[in-house]
Amino acid sequence: MTDGLPLPRRYLAIAALSLGNALIIIDGGVANIALPSIARDLHVDSSSVVSIVTIYQLMLVMLLLPFAGLGERIGLKRLYQTGQMVFTVATLLCFFAKSLPFLLIVRAAQAIGAAAALSVSSALIRSTYPARSLGSGLGINSAIVSASAALAPSLGGLILGIAPWPWVFASTIPFAIGSLALGRTLPNPRARDLPFDLPGAILCAAMFGLVIGGLESGVHGDSPVVSAAIVLAGAVLGVFFVRRERSESNPILPLDLLDRPVVALSAIGAYTAFIASMTLIISMPFRLQHEFGFTPPEMGILMAPWPLTNVVVAPLTGWLSNRIPAGLLGGIGMAISIVALVLIAFMPVHPSYFDIIWRMALCGSGFGTFLPPNARLIIGSAPRERAAAAGGMVSTIRLLGQTTGATLVAALLAVGIGTGMAPPLVAAGLAFVAGACSLARLRPSIRNPQREETQDVQPAAQVR
């Protein structure tokens, strides 16, 4: 009995998943570069047009875990392809957007499709690869995500130079066609005959929506009292939601997985690592421009080594995670990142291109060494029937960490220390927490649950 898909079907399924993930990441990123053009054409101010990005991120955070639970019940392949079709149709509707409200509705629809696909993509990766190669699969997926994120701004700028802004969104249609055409090769794990917890899904979406929405409201200058009240309402709802989920056998919020120390430590480490990386990525352009005097084109070049390094490092560390404990790899990765972040904080007064590029590359390689093995541990430690919940949790943690990082940078900027050495030093402290969580997983009492991963071999009959 073997697990994973047989060759050559496995390669076709990998191509389908890679194209699908690239589609969602690129389309989510190209919107940023198109915002000024959209504001001009739709006759709205810059502060209002930012909601095109905000509503997309908010809907993703709200829906990832509920959709992961739905995927377990209706089938991972079915939900993934349905999400892609919804995303593609919504993208085509961008051509008909003549007002900001309509475009926001379209972006919300895009986010619904993206959440459906992303919520089960990691579980499909787990069913595509043999257990012994899961780390390689997640490393390749991380490389695809990094490459897509790096490509998005350049692709968006190139298209805006020759075509109106709706074509920026349409640039991903070839990825959608390719992924949908290859979709028949995807694994199709047997759905679970369980009722879907609709009240739990609504509570989950409301909790994240209120907390993240309140934080975004405060960042964008709305009333602090109102923003705090929204966050507090979300927190209170969250307490009720968590208590309710404790009594569920298959909770929407995967508390059953977080009860495992190895998963809980991995989740905390991932959250702090994503906050750290986003803190540097968002604050660095301000420092490059305000403190060092670089132009926007120069800043793009100087920031590029981070994602480009990840394209190389992530598959390598994914492969290594099949052979070396994830706790050790994660500790090494965060140690590299801490050194790089401190070096970035204490850059020369007049840094050259090389001074910045090698530091950014070193920092990107550290996070690239930490994240794929960490994701492998979370997904591989979960029972196979809860793989979708584990994958949804990984994606939700990434988005929550990125949102928290953006909020943290806004706070540092508000108090006047967001353009100097404070952000990389704060990021170094967060990386230390992530590294400590990773090394803690090396304790035998915590490492033992990893054996479930190697014992969890899915019968071939269950993957159709």
C-alpha positions in Angstrom: 0.0 0.0 0.0 1.4 3.4 -1.0 0.5 6.9 -0.2 0.5 9.9 -2.5 -0.3 9.9 -6.2 1.4 7.6 -8.7 3.7 9.0 -11.4 3.2 10.7 -13.8 -0.2 11.8 -12.4 1.7 13.3 -9.4 3.6 15.8 -11.6 0.4 16.9 -13.4 -1.3 17.5 -10.0 1.7 19.4 -8.8 1.4 21.6 -11.9 -2.3 22.2 -11.2 -1.7 23.2 -7.6 1.3 25.4 -8.5 -0.7 27.3 -11.2 -3.7 27.6 -8.9 -1.6 29.0 -6.0 0.3 31.4 -8.4 -3.1 32.6 -9.7 -4.3 33.6 -6.3 -1.0 35.1 -5.0 -0.4 37.2 -8.1 -3.9 38.5 -8.4 -3.8 39.4 -4.7 -0.5 41.3 -5.2 -1.0 43.1 -8.5 -3.9 45.1 -7.1 -1.5 47.1 -5.0 0.3 48.5 -8.0 -3.0 49.3 -9.7 -4.4 51.4 -6.9 -3.4 54.8 -8.1 -4.8 54.1 -11.6 -8.0 52.8 -10.2 -8.5 55.8 -7.9 -8.0 58.1 -10.9 -10.3 56.3 -13.3 -13.1 55.7 -10.7 -12.7 59.3 -9.3 -12.2 58.3 -5.7 -9.5 59.4 -3.2 -6.5 57.3 -2.3 -7.6 56.5 1.2 -10.9 55.0 -0.1 -9.2 52.9 -2.9 -7.1 51.1 -0.3 -10.2 49.3 0.8 -9.8 47.2 -2.4 -6.8 45.5 -0.7 -8.3 45.6 2.8 -11.6 43.8 1.9 -9.7 41.1 0.1 -7.4 40.4 3.2 -10.3 40.6 5.6 -12.5 38.1 3.7 -9.6 35.7 3.5 -9.0 35.7 7.2 -12.7 35.3 8.0 -13.3 32.4 5.6 -10.2 30.2 5.6 -11.0 28.0 8.6 -14.8 27.7 7.8 -14.0 26.6 4.3 -11.4 24.1 5.5 -14.1 22.5 7.6 -16.5 22.5 4.6 -13.8 20.9 2.4 -13.5 18.0 4.8 -17.2 17.3 4.3 -17.9 18.0 0.6 -14.4 16.9 -0.7 -11.1 18.8 -1.0 -10.9 18.6 -4.8 -14.4 19.8 -5.3 -14.0 22.8 -3.0 -10.6 23.7 -4.5 -11.9 23.7 -8.1 -15.1 25.5 -7.2 -13.1 28.2 -5.5 -10.9 28.6 -8.5 -13.9 29.0 -10.8 -15.5 31.6 -8.5 -12.2 33.4 -8.4 -11.9 33.4 -12.2 -15.4 34.6 -12.9 -15.0 37.4 -10.3 -11.7 38.4 -12.0 -13.5 38.7 -15.4 -16.1 40.9 -13.8 -13.4 43.5 -13.1 -13.8 44.5 -16.7 -17.3 45.8 -15.9 -16.4 47.7 -12.8 -17.3 51.4 -13.3 -17.6 52.3 -9.6 -15.7 51.5 -6.4 -18.7 49.8 -4.7 -19.0 47.3 -7.6 -15.3 46.7 -7.6 -15.4 46.0 -3.8 -18.1 43.4 -4.4 -16.0 41.8 -7.1 -12.9 41.8 -4.8 -15.0 40.2 -2.0 -16.1 37.5 -4.5 -12.5 37.0 -5.5 -11.6 36.6 -1.8 -14.3 34.0 -1.4 -12.9 31.9 -4.2 -9.4 32.4 -3.0 -10.3 31.3 0.5 -12.0 28.2 -0.8 -8.9 27.2 -2.8 -6.3 28.2 -0.2 -8.1 26.5 2.7 -7.5 23.0 1.2 -4.4 23.5 -1.0 -2.0 22.2 1.8 -4.3 19.2 2.4 -4.2 18.4 -1.4 -0.4 18.8 -1.3 -0.3 16.2 1.5 -2.4 13.8 -0.6 -0.3 14.4 -3.7 3.1 13.6 -2.3 4.2 10.5 -0.4 4.7 11.2 3.3 8.4 10.9 3.0 8.4 13.8 0.4 5.9 16.1 2.1 8.6 18.6 3.1 9.7 18.9 -0.5 6.2 19.5 -1.6 5.6 22.3 0.9 9.0 23.7 0.0 8.1 23.9 -3.7 4.8 25.5 -2.7 6.6 28.1 -0.6 8.9 28.8 -3.6 5.9 29.2 -5.9 4.3 31.6 -3.4 7.6 33.6 -3.1 8.1 33.8 -6.8 4.5 34.8 -7.4 4.7 37.6 -4.8 8.0 38.8 -6.3 6.5 38.7 -9.8 3.2 40.5 -9.0 4.5 44.1 -8.8 6.7 43.9 -11.9 3.9 42.2 -13.9 1.4 44.8 -12.7 3.6 47.7 -13.7 4.4 46.2 -17.1 0.7 45.7 -17.9 -0.3 49.2 -16.7 2.3 50.6 -19.1 0.4 49.2 -22.1 -3.2 48.6 -21.0 -5.9 49.9 -18.6 -6.0 48.6 -15.0 -8.7 45.9 -15.6 -6.1 44.0 -17.6 -3.9 43.8 -14.5 -6.5 41.5 -12.9 -7.0 39.6 -16.1 -3.3 38.8 -16.3 -3.9 35.7 -14.1 -6.5 34.1 -16.4 -4.0 31.9 -18.2 -3.0 30.5 -14.8 -6.6 29.7 -14.0 -7.2 28.0 -17.4 -4.1 25.9 -16.9 -5.0 24.9 -13.3 -8.6 24.1 -14.2 -7.6 22.0 -17.2 -5.2 19.9 -15.1 -7.7 19.7 -12.2 -8.8 16.2 -13.1 -5.4 14.9 -12.0 -5.8 16.3 -8.4 -6.2 13.8 -5.6 -9.7 13.3 -4.3 -9.6 12.2 -0.7 -12.8 10.7 0.5 -15.2 13.3 2.1 -16.3 12.8 5.7 -20.0 12.1 6.2 -20.4 14.7 9.0 -22.8 17.6 9.2 -21.2 21.0 8.7 -21.1 23.3 11.8 -22.7 26.4 10.2 -23.1 28.3 13.6 -19.4 27.6 14.3 -18.4 28.8 10.9 -20.4 32.1 11.3 -18.9 32.7 14.8 -15.4 32.1 13.4 -15.9 34.5 10.6 -17.4 37.1 12.9 -14.7 36.8 15.4 -11.8 37.4 12.9 -13.9 40.0 11.0 -14.4 42.1 14.1 -10.9 41.8 15.5 -9.1 42.4 12.2 -11.7 45.0 11.1 -11.3 46.9 14.3 -7.5 46.9 14.0 -7.7 48.1 10.4 -10.1 50.8 11.4 -7.7 52.1 14.1 -4.7 52.0 11.6 -6.6 54.0 9.1 -7.3 56.9 11.5 -10.9 56.1 12.6 -12.1 56.8 16.1 -9.8 55.0 18.6 -12.8 54.4 20.9 -14.9 52.9 18.1 -12.0 50.8 16.8 -11.3 49.5 20.4 -15.0 48.7 20.9 -15.0 46.6 17.6 -11.9 44.7 18.7 -13.3 44.1 22.2 -16.6 42.8 20.7 -14.6 40.4 18.6 -12.6 39.3 21.6 -15.7 38.6 23.7 -17.3 36.7 20.8 -14.0 34.8 20.5 -14.1 33.7 24.1 -17.7 32.3 23.6 -16.6 30.7 20.3 -13.6 28.9 21.8 -15.7 27.6 24.7 -18.3 26.3 22.2 -15.6 24.7 20.0 -14.2 22.8 23.0 -17.3 20.6 23.0 -17.2 19.9 19.2 -15.6 16.6 18.0 -14.5 18.3 14.7 -14.2 22.0 15.5 -14.0 24.7 12.9 -11.3 26.3 15.0 -8.8 23.4 15.2 -8.4 23.3 19.0 -8.0 19.5 18.8 -4.8 20.1 16.9 -3.6 23.0 19.0 -3.9 20.8 22.1 -0.8 19.0 20.7 2.3 20.8 22.1 4.2 20.3 18.8 1.4 22.0 16.8 0.9 24.7 19.4 4.6 25.6 19.4 4.7 25.5 15.6 1.7 27.8 15.4 3.1 30.4 17.8 6.5 30.2 16.0 4.8 30.8 12.6 2.7 33.7 13.9 5.7 35.5 15.4 7.9 34.8 12.3 5.2 36.2 10.0 4.9 39.3 12.2 8.7 39.7 12.1 9.0 39.4 8.4 6.1 41.7 7.6 7.5 44.3 10.1 10.7 44.5 8.1 9.2 44.3 4.6 6.7 47.1 5.3 9.1 49.4 7.2 12.2 48.9 5.0 10.9 51.1 2.1 10.3 54.0 4.5 13.8 53.7 5.8 15.4 53.3 2.3 13.7 56.5 1.1 13.6 58.7 4.2 17.0 57.8 5.8 19.1 56.7 2.9 17.5 58.7 0.0 16.9 55.8 -2.5 14.4 56.3 -5.2 11.3 54.0 -5.6 12.9 52.0 -8.6 16.0 51.5 -6.5 13.9 50.4 -3.5 12.3 47.7 -5.7 15.7 46.3 -6.6 17.0 46.4 -3.0 13.9 44.6 -1.7 13.9 41.9 -4.4 16.6 39.7 -2.8 14.3 38.6 0.0 11.7 36.8 -2.2 14.2 35.7 -4.8 16.3 34.0 -2.1 13.2 32.2 -0.9 12.7 30.8 -4.3 16.0 28.9 -4.0 16.1 28.3 -0.2 12.5 27.1 0.4 12.6 23.9 -1.8 16.0 23.0 -0.4 14.9 23.3 3.3 11.7 21.5 2.4 13.8 18.6 1.1 16.0 18.8 4.2 12.9 18.7 6.5 12.3 15.1 5.3 15.7 14.2 6.9 16.4 16.7 9.6 14.1 17.6 12.5 12.0 20.7 11.8 12.9 22.0 15.3 16.6 22.1 14.4 16.1 23.6 10.9 13.7 26.2 12.4 16.2 27.2 15.1 19.0 27.6 12.5 16.7 29.6 10.3 15.7 32.0 13.0 19.3 32.4 14.2 20.3 33.4 10.6 17.4 35.9 10.6 18.2 37.4 13.9 21.8 38.1 12.8 20.6 39.5 9.5 18.0 41.7 11.2 20.5 43.1 13.6 22.9 43.8 10.7 20.1 45.6 8.9 19.4 47.7 12.0 23.0 48.8 12.2 23.7 49.4 8.5 26.3 52.0 7.6 25.2 55.7 7.5 25.7 55.6 3.7 25.1 52.0 2.6 25.9 50.8 -0.9 23.6 48.6 -3.0 25.7 45.6 -1.9 25.5 46.5 1.8 21.7 46.2 1.6 21.3 43.4 -0.9 23.4 40.8 0.9 21.7 41.6 4.2 18.2 41.2 2.7 19.2 38.0 1.0 20.6 36.6 4.3 17.4 37.6 6.1 15.2 36.0 3.4 17.2 32.8 3.6 16.7 32.6 7.3 12.9 32.9 7.1 12.9 30.5 4.1 14.7 28.0 6.3 12.2 28.3 9.0 8.8 28.4 7.3 8.5 25.3 5.1 9.7 22.8 7.7 7.4 24.5 10.2 4.4 24.2 7.9 5.3 20.5 7.3 5.3 19.8 11.0 1.9 21.3 11.5 0.3 19.6 8.5 2.2 16.3 8.9 1.4 16.1 12.6 -2.4 16.3 12.0 -4.4 13.1 11.4 -5.1 12.7 7.7 -8.8 13.4 8.1 -7.9 16.8 9.7 -5.3 17.8 7.1 -7.7 20.4 5.6 -8.1 22.0 9.1 -4.3 22.0 9.6 -3.8 23.6 6.2 -6.4 26.2 6.8 -4.8 27.0 10.2 -1.4 27.5 8.4 -2.9 30.0 5.9 -4.9 31.8 8.7 -1.8 32.2 10.8 0.1 33.6 7.9 -2.5 36.2 7.2 -3.0 37.1 10.9 0.8 37.5 11.3 1.0 39.7 8.2 -1.9 41.8 9.4 -0.4 42.1 12.8 2.9 43.1 11.3 1.3 45.8 9.2 -0.5 47.2 12.3 2.8 47.1 14.3 4.6 49.1 11.7 1.7 51.6 11.6 2.1 52.0 15.4 5.8 52.5 15.2 5.4 55.1 12.5 2.8 56.8 14.6 5.2 57.3 17.5 8.0 58.4 15.2 10.3 55.4 15.3 9.1 53.4 12.2 11.7 54.7 9.8 14.9 53.8 11.7 16.5 50.8 13.3 13.5 50.1 15.7 11.5 47.9 13.2 14.4 45.4 12.4 15.3 45.2 16.1 11.6 44.5 17.0 11.6 41.9 14.2 14.7 40.4 15.7 13.0 40.0 19.1 10.0 38.3 17.4 12.4 36.0 15.5 14.0 35.0 18.8 10.6 33.9 20.1 10.0 31.9 16.9 13.4 30.3 17.2 12.8 29.4 20.9 9.5 27.8 20.0 11.2 25.8 17.2 14.0 24.5 19.4 11.6 23.6 22.2 10.1 21.0 19.8 13.4 19.1 20.0 12.4 17.9 23.5 11.6 14.1 23.3 8.3 14.6 25.1 7.2 17.0 22.3 8.9 15.4 19.4 7.2 12.0 19.9 3.9 13.0 18.3 5.8 13.5 15.0 5.8 9.7 14.7 2.2 9.9 13.8 3.3 11.6 10.6 5.3 8.6 9.4 2.7 6.1 10.5 -0.1 8.1 8.8 -0.1 6.4 5.4 -3.3 6.8 3.4 -4.6 3.7 1.6 -4.4 4.2 -2.1 -8.1 3.3 -2.4 -9.0 6.5 -0.5 -7.4 8.7 -3.2 -9.3 8.6 -6.4 
